[in-house]
Amino acid sequence: MRLFYRDILSLIEIQASPRGYFYTFTNSDTLFLTLNFDEHKTNKSQSGLYHFALLFPNAAFLANLIERLILIDYPLGAGDPNFNEAFYLNDPNGNSIELYHDRPEVV
């Protein structure tokens, strides 16, 4: 999981401990994702998480990530609900992740 979030999604690992990893988008951002674990193997169906969404700070940041995912042929889907640009993928544990950026409001 660490390699996925750090190396594939390119999140910044601001801290690591024997029991978890902590991530932000940039070194100056607030912590938004913590991966906690212990020595007990969890059943995939009991991971405690089904889906979460990451709101990217800007369209360029999201576009760079999507380009990297396409280049490594990582499976993903896309959606366009008119108010944001969204892409969907699963992490190695099968948790669904939505990667999105809100479009500017049209007045």
C-alpha positions in Angstrom: 0.0 0.0 0.0 2.8 2.4 0.8 4.3 2.0 -2.7 0.9 2.7 -4.3 0.1 5.9 -2.4 3.7 7.2 -2.3 5.1 6.1 -5.7 2.1 5.6 -8.0 -0.2 8.4 -6.7 2.8 10.5 -5.8 1.4 11.7 -2.5 4.0 13.2 -0.1 4.8 10.9 2.8 5.3 13.4 5.6 5.8 10.8 8.3 6.4 7.1 8.7 6.1 5.1 11.9 6.1 1.3 12.7 2.3 1.4 12.6 1.5 3.7 9.7 2.2 6.3 7.0 0.9 9.8 6.7 0.3 11.7 3.4 -0.3 15.2 1.9 -0.4 16.6 -1.6 2.6 18.9 -0.9 5.0 19.5 1.9 3.0 22.5 3.1 -0.4 20.9 3.0 -2.4 19.5 5.9 -2.3 15.8 6.5 -5.3 14.2 4.8 -4.5 10.4 4.6 -3.2 8.0 7.2 -2.6 4.4 6.6 -2.6 2.5 9.9 -1.7 -1.2 10.2 -0.7 -3.8 12.6 0.8 -7.3 12.2 -2.7 -8.9 11.8 -3.6 -9.8 8.2 -7.1 -8.4 7.5 -9.5 -10.2 5.2 -10.1 -8.1 2.0 -13.9 -8.0 2.8 -13.1 -6.7 6.3 -10.8 -3.9 5.4 -13.2 -1.3 6.9 -13.1 1.0 3.8 -15.1 0.9 0.6 -14.6 4.2 -1.2 -13.0 7.5 -0.6 -12.5 10.6 -2.8 -9.4 12.8 -3.2 -10.2 16.4 -4.2 -7.1 17.7 -6.0 -5.9 21.3 -5.4 -6.0 22.1 -9.1 -6.6 20.6 -12.6 -2.9 20.5 -13.5 -2.0 18.4 -10.4 -4.8 15.9 -11.3 -3.8 15.9 -15.0 -0.2 15.1 -14.2 -1.3 12.1 -12.0 -3.7 10.8 -14.7 -1.0 11.0 -17.3 1.4 9.0 -15.1 -1.4 6.4 -14.5 -2.0 6.1 -18.2 1.7 5.7 -18.9 2.1 2.8 -16.5 -1.2 1.3 -17.8 -2.9 1.4 -14.4 -6.6 0.5 -14.8 -8.9 3.5 -14.3 -12.2 4.9 -15.4 -13.6 8.4 -15.8 -16.7 10.4 -15.4 -17.9 13.8 -16.2 -20.9 14.9 -14.1 -20.6 18.6 -15.4 -19.4 20.0 -12.1 -16.1 18.2 -11.8 -13.6 16.0 -13.6 -13.4 12.6 -12.0 -11.4 9.4 -12.4 -11.9 6.1 -10.6 -9.4 3.4 -9.7 -8.8 0.8 -7.0 -5.9 0.6 -4.6 -4.1 -2.8 -4.2 -6.5 -3.8 -1.4 -9.5 -3.2 -3.7 -10.6 0.1 -2.1 -12.3 2.4 -4.7 -10.7 5.8 -5.0 -12.2 8.8 -6.8 -9.7 11.3 -8.0 -11.3 14.6 -8.9 -11.1 18.4 -9.4 -14.0 20.7 -9.2 -14.7 22.9 -12.3 -15.0 26.6 -11.8 -18.6 27.8 -11.2 -20.2 29.1 -14.4 -22.2 32.2 -13.5 
